[in-house]
Amino acid sequence: MTLKEYLEGVRYTTGLSEAQLEGIQASSVTNDSRQVRGGSIFVCIRGGKFDGHEKAADALAAGAAAVVAERDLGLPRQILVESTRGAYAVLCGNHFGNPARRLKLVGVTGTSGKTTVTFLIKSILQQAGKKVGLMGTIHNEIEGMEFPAKHTTPDPYQLHAMLARMAEAGCEYAVMEASSHALDQHRLDGCVFEAGVFTNFSQDHLDYHGTMENYFAAKKKLFSIARTAVVNLDDPKGEELAKELGPGVITFSVARDDATLTARNISSTVRGSSFLIVGEQIIERTRVAMPGRFSVSNAMAAAAACYALGLAPEDIAKGLAACPGVPGRAEVIPTGTGYTVIRDFAHAAEELEQIITTLRPYKGAGRMITLFGCAGDRDRTKREKMGEVAAKYSDLVILTSDNPRSEDEGQIIRDTKPGLDKFKTPYRIIPDRYEAIAWALENAREGDILLLAGKGHEDYQVLADETICFDEKALVQQLLEGKNRA
């Protein structure tokens, strides 16, 4: 491709003439100076610790066809743009032949529920006979083939590479999670979504965004590149967003009759929920294999998204019921014991409150036991709030580690403990998560519900100097097998 072709859709200025732009051949695009080869377009990204502009001259010396920068570097073959992150996303799309234009994109944003909603949308679309690709926190998927996911929303190069594979596989739809980081970093620039979904909004990622206002502003960016907005009317920020976006918004609710689609007659057990989807000339009974009102809200988000895409109500209902559940999202781990073990990805106070209060009514005469930790190198202000929620709604709390990363586990626990101390709920502090789970299983009694919160689907734990294998589902089964043999 010529440099001119790579730059299609990018707003830029350059000292190169049109003839020069059309005469320079380029073969790849990268934002990593170590990956520059002859014919590469090197995009200078300015990050928190490193500024790619410092490597622009080296990139040209290594054979780069051009450098894309945000400021004049006084270099030959430089292309100046307002945002190199945004330009990088468009360049990556052009490199792969703009596969996003051959697919119907569905994006889901919000503080929690994104993974569950994307899985449910995929199930509905497949039930309706559509070929679907999936991108998100747990994995990327193309027609049953799974690929590992490093980020909730991939880097633009990986994003368009995956979209290209989906298009080549004959997919009609690509369903993806749109994280606030990705939206803020322009990873989705150049993409147009058939539907953008807003699940909910609560405190998270303030270590990155700084303020709740910045966090919400990042989430809202999805709806500037979506043809149709699908919004949770039960969430205060969702209601605000729906009013701001105006006519044409598709809304959903588990409580309000003025939504486009509303859930009615909700019935829930620890293993799932059933309800009616009600809208104008629509009444469909369905179920999802996850408990609680928040799970129904997630299901309604998926239903409303597919309604916006034009799917038949009966296919929506069948598709929700066909989904077997989502790994690590209110997932029951088989134990063969008299107590129930559930793993969930809840890693913020609001999410923890949702899952505990959902499970608590099903404990009967048993106890609600919550095992959780707080992540290192993340928003410290969440920790005490998480401790408070765990103590308020549980009968026993086990405070342990999550992904401590480079932080001292003891300091993370000290940050969390004041929340526990606000209540008289008994608790134990066991920093080693393996030992904490082993203790919890050893001391669980008939009728108890044991919630393992925070890790969810993750099969690893990030420590200061290494990442270790840590699959809680496999660990629980292994510990119980050892206990039974003993």
WOMOZI-V586644 format. One line per field, one symbol per residue. ss: DSSP state (@ for helix, = for strand, . for the rest). phi: phi as a letter, one per 40 degrees, with the letter a starting at -180 (. if undefined). burial: + if it has 9 or more other ideal C-beta (glycine too) atoms within 8 Angstrom, else -. A space follows every 10 residues. Layout:
# WOMOZI-V586644
ss->???
phi->???
burial->???
This chain:
# WOMOZI-V586644
ss->.=@@@@.... ..==...@@@ @@@.=..=== ..@@@....= ===..=.... =@@@@@@@@@ @....====. .......=== ...@@@@@@@ @@@@@...@@ @@.======. ...@@@@@@@ @@@@@@@... .====...== ==..====.. .....@@@@@ @@@@@@@@.. ..=====..@ @@@@...... ..======.. .....@@@@. .@@@@@@@@@ @@@@.===== ==...@@@@@ @@@@@....= ===....... =========. .========. .=======.. ..@@@@@@@@ @@@@@@@@.. ..@@@@@@@@ @@........ ===......= ====....@@ @@@@@@@@@@ .......=== ==........ @@@@@@@@@@ @@@..====. ........@@ @@@@@@@@@@ .....====. ..@@@@@@@@ @@@.....== ===......= ==....===. .@@@@@@@@@ @@@@@.
phi->.ccccccdgc cabacccdcc cccccbbaba bbccccbdgc ccbcccbcba bcdcbccccc cchdcabbbc acbgbcfcbb bcbccccdcc ccccdcgfcd ccbccbbbbi cbgdcdcccc cdccccccgc cbbbbaccab abfgcbbcbc bdbcddccdc cccccccccg ccbbbacbcc cccccgcbdg cbbcabbbca aacafccccg bccccccccc cdccbbcbcb bccccdcccc cccccgdgcc bbababcccc bbcbfcbbbc bibbabcbac fbabcaabca cgcccccccc cccccccccg ccdccccccc cccchbdgbf cccdbgbcbb bbbacdbadc cccdcccccd cccfccbcbb baabccfbdc cccccccccd ccbbcabbcb bbbcfcccdc ccccccddcc ccbcccabbb dccccccccc ccbcbdgcbb ccbhcfccba bcbcbabbca bccccccccc cccccc
burial->++++-++--+ -+---+---- ++-+++++++ +-+--++-++ +++++----- -++-++-+++ -+++++++++ --+-+-++++ +-++++++++ ++++++-+++ --+-++++++ ++++++++++ ++++++++-- ++++++++++ +++---+-+- ++++-+++++ +++++++-+- +-++++++++ ++++-+++++ ++++++++++ ++++++--+- ---+++-+++ +++-++-+++ +++++-+++- ++--+---++ ++++----++ +++--+-+-+ -++++++++- -+-+++++-+ ++++++++++ +++++++++- +-+-++++++ +++-++-+++ +++-+---++ ++++++++++ ++++++-+++ -++--+++++ ++++++-++- -+++++++++ ++++-+++++ +++++-+-+- -++-++++++ -+--+-++++ +-+--+++++ +--++-++++ ++++++++-- +-+------+ -++-+++-++ --+---
